[in-house]
Amino acid sequence: MPHIKPISDLRNYTEVLKQVDASNRVYLTRNGHGEYGILTMAEINELDCRAAYTLVSRLRKAEERADKEGWISAEEAEKELRVSD
């Protein structure tokens, strides 16, 4: 169950940080709206690993597709992506 607290509670940040773990995240609000989330380093590392895995997986799929369907030149890719120098 997440803990939702006003950002002003960070004045006593030690107490807030005691409530953070993988099963109990702490969300901070500003003026009643969600603004920040506090994660443990283990959670951040897991998110980084997931993001890297997802990126590599998608790059592999794209490379397989390009091998089957053909590659395009850098100029064609820039034109398609509307990238300019």
C-alpha positions as CSV (number, residue, x, y, z in Angstrom):
1,M,0.0,0.0,0.0
2,P,1.6,3.3,-1.0
3,H,2.0,6.2,1.4
4,I,0.8,9.5,0.1
5,K,2.2,12.5,1.9
6,P,2.4,16.3,1.3
7,I,5.9,17.4,0.3
8,S,6.0,19.5,3.5
9,D,6.5,16.2,5.4
10,L,10.0,16.1,4.0
11,R,10.9,18.5,6.8
12,N,11.2,15.3,8.8
13,Y,12.6,13.3,5.9
14,T,14.0,10.5,8.2
15,E,10.5,9.5,9.2
16,V,9.4,9.6,5.6
17,L,12.3,7.5,4.4
18,K,11.6,4.9,7.0
19,Q,8.4,4.1,5.2
20,V,10.0,3.5,1.8
21,D,10.5,-0.1,0.7
22,A,9.6,-2.2,-2.4
23,S,6.0,-2.9,-1.2
24,N,5.4,0.6,0.3
25,R,6.4,3.4,-1.9
26,V,6.0,7.0,-0.8
27,Y,4.4,9.5,-3.1
28,L,4.7,13.2,-2.4
29,T,2.1,15.7,-3.3
30,R,2.3,19.4,-3.9
31,N,-1.0,21.4,-3.5
32,G,-2.9,18.1,-3.4
33,H,-1.5,16.8,-6.7
34,G,1.1,14.0,-7.2
35,E,4.5,15.4,-7.8
36,Y,7.2,13.0,-6.8
37,G,7.8,9.3,-5.9
38,I,10.5,8.0,-3.6
39,L,12.0,4.7,-4.7
40,T,14.7,2.5,-3.2
41,M,18.0,2.1,-5.1
42,A,17.1,-1.5,-5.7
43,E,13.9,-0.4,-7.4
44,I,15.7,2.1,-9.5
45,N,18.3,-0.5,-10.6
46,E,15.5,-2.9,-11.5
47,L,13.8,-0.2,-13.6
48,D,17.1,0.5,-15.3
49,C,17.6,-3.2,-16.1
50,R,14.1,-3.5,-17.5
51,A,14.5,-0.4,-19.6
52,A,17.8,-1.7,-21.0
53,Y,16.3,-5.1,-21.7
54,T,13.3,-3.6,-23.5
55,L,15.6,-1.4,-25.6
56,V,17.9,-4.3,-26.6
57,S,14.9,-6.5,-27.3
58,R,13.3,-3.8,-29.6
59,L,16.6,-3.2,-31.3
60,R,17.0,-6.9,-32.0
61,K,13.5,-7.1,-33.5
62,A,14.1,-4.0,-35.6
63,E,17.4,-5.5,-36.9
64,E,15.7,-8.8,-37.8
65,R,12.9,-6.9,-39.6
66,A,15.5,-4.8,-41.5
67,D,17.4,-8.0,-42.5
68,K,14.1,-9.4,-43.9
69,E,12.7,-6.3,-45.5
70,G,15.8,-4.4,-46.3
71,W,17.7,-1.5,-44.8
72,I,17.4,2.1,-45.7
73,S,20.1,4.7,-46.0
74,A,20.9,7.2,-43.3
75,E,19.6,10.0,-45.5
76,E,16.3,8.1,-46.0
77,A,16.0,7.5,-42.2
78,E,16.7,11.2,-41.5
79,K,14.0,12.2,-44.0
80,E,11.5,9.7,-42.5
81,L,12.3,11.0,-39.0
82,R,12.3,14.6,-40.1
83,V,15.8,15.1,-38.6
84,S,17.9,17.9,-39.9
85,D,21.4,19.2,-39.0
